Amino acid sequence: MKYLTPIATGLLALAASFQGSAADGVKVEHLGTNNTLVRVKPDARYILLPVEESIDDATVNLLLDGKPEKTFYVRLARNKVDYYVPVDISGYKGKDILLNVVTAHNRSSVREASEDACWENISLTDSFDTTNTEKFRPSYHHTPLYGWMNDPNGMFYKDGVWHLYYQYNPYGSKWQNMTWGHSTSKDLINWEHHPNAIEPDGLGSIFSGSCVVDTNNSAGFGEDEVIALYTSAGVNQMQSLGHSSDNGETFSIYPGNPILTLDSEARDPNMFWNEETKEWNLLLAHALDHEMLIFTSPDLKTWTLQSAFGKGLGAQDGVWECPDLLEINIPGTDKKKWVLVCNLNPGGIFGGSATQYFVGDFDGKTFKVDTLADGTVPTKWMDHGKDHYATVSWSGAPDGRKVVIGWMSNWQYAAEVPTKQFRSANTLPRDLSLFLANDGQYYLKTLPSPEVDALRGKKFLNVKGKGIGTKASNFKLPVENNGICEIDLSLNAETAKDVLITLSNAKGEKVVMTFNPSESKFSFDRTQSGITDFSKDFPAVVWAPTLRDSKEQNLRIFIDTSSIEVFDSEGHFVLTNLVFPNEPYSQISLSSKGGKARLNSMEIYNIKTSNN
Ligand code: FRU
């Protein structure tokens, strides 16, 4: 008996380890405390995987007929299911599908591991519901249907279609499994979602990059082939090429990848055709060295390093990422300037991530920055809000337009914001040009792209010529559709020191914007805007220089369910900030301090919603 017991117990334990209760078509076998095999019948469209946000990632190796197909990481639920993510298996008909799952749960026994919530909740389905059930999901900003999104990247315009790719995790609402998600639009407002364009491969996950249309077949893949350069992020970062003959829907991965390697961290290749030098140019973020590398190429595959820009210049605190270089007309002249865009994180003007830029000249090899009279280089910010990052432009936008879009979040708290099945939206698209400010410097002029005007629905309010004093003048905001609207207003501060614009709701939550003409400042305070306690970095007061001496201030304010973008109507500044009010702001109040002001006009428009 003594002799038999251990064996008998062992056998029992072994038998128990194979008992996994699972949904129809799913067979679960527990091999050890952190290793489980899941076999599924390949006759459904999706496997639904249950996710618990706070759990560490499990590694899922998907095998098809015994051969490795792909590996991805999912926070497989242990205690409770927060939401589900679909794994598309529609292409695997007739094959044996095996998920070899390695969890990171540190279970003490196989039995304990077998009790994790995920196993009995893995199921097969032919449809995955992407209907919006979340209060904070934007109504008219681009978001992924589900899952995590960061940088917009690889954007190009071709045949009337705006292509937008983005850093995407299809398997959860936190950063992981970087893939190029893909959306397209004919009007920059309504977005159609497409299958993922480029997925992680043996060189690593697919970080940010850019696309161009190779009109003259300089890369040899064919005329009008769409060429993508992106960072393959494995243990190290290297640059890879993909090309598409179906307008960016699917990409063939170039067998000669990686096409560019360095012995230090470099990423986010951004290429463009230089009409003056008749060569391709490429900017690459030399992230930890806080500089942008500039390359040339005749064929998009072989790149020659020409120079590096930026060491010691501008904001230097964080890593330099996501570069862009844009040639922009100087208004009223036939001259041009070049604007070098440099996203950095952290070290942004109000903490965390932000987009700085440099104005200067470029000869195809070297970027020379404009300096102030004393020889120093000013630090300029494209947006003075907390939630504007990784902003880059569309390649080939029509009529020479410089159209950009940014990620509307901040690395400080992007993974903590109070949404669940999706995380992050992009900003409204913006058109860039230049203006000469009162300090004698050229700055970027940023306006909502003209396409945004089509969002205006019925006029909800129209006020003209109203005196503003210390006692607030209150006006209703449209609260239907989660309070989404555009406010177009024109102010004159007259004798006032400050003019305050307050958005508020009945719960006492508010956003306070202040125009201070004597200091040429416009500020935005979201410290009491609603839910703010998910991160110490979220409550903030930010401000922008108005770059003019004037008591007049005209604004266009775009409110979506969880964001506010404030544009100076002449493009001198933008403030993009997330807000999470428990109920929509229902009132706008205007008041002044230190004197009297005037509201020249205020129009409030409902927004025609779309389902992005
Ligand atoms: C910027 C960034 C890029 C990188 C990508 C990874 O937000 O860090 O430098 O390519 O995100 O998702």
Residues whose N, C-alpha, C, O or C-beta is under 5 A from the ligand:
A	BS01	FRU	D151 Q167 M178 F207 S208 R267 D268 E321 C322 A390
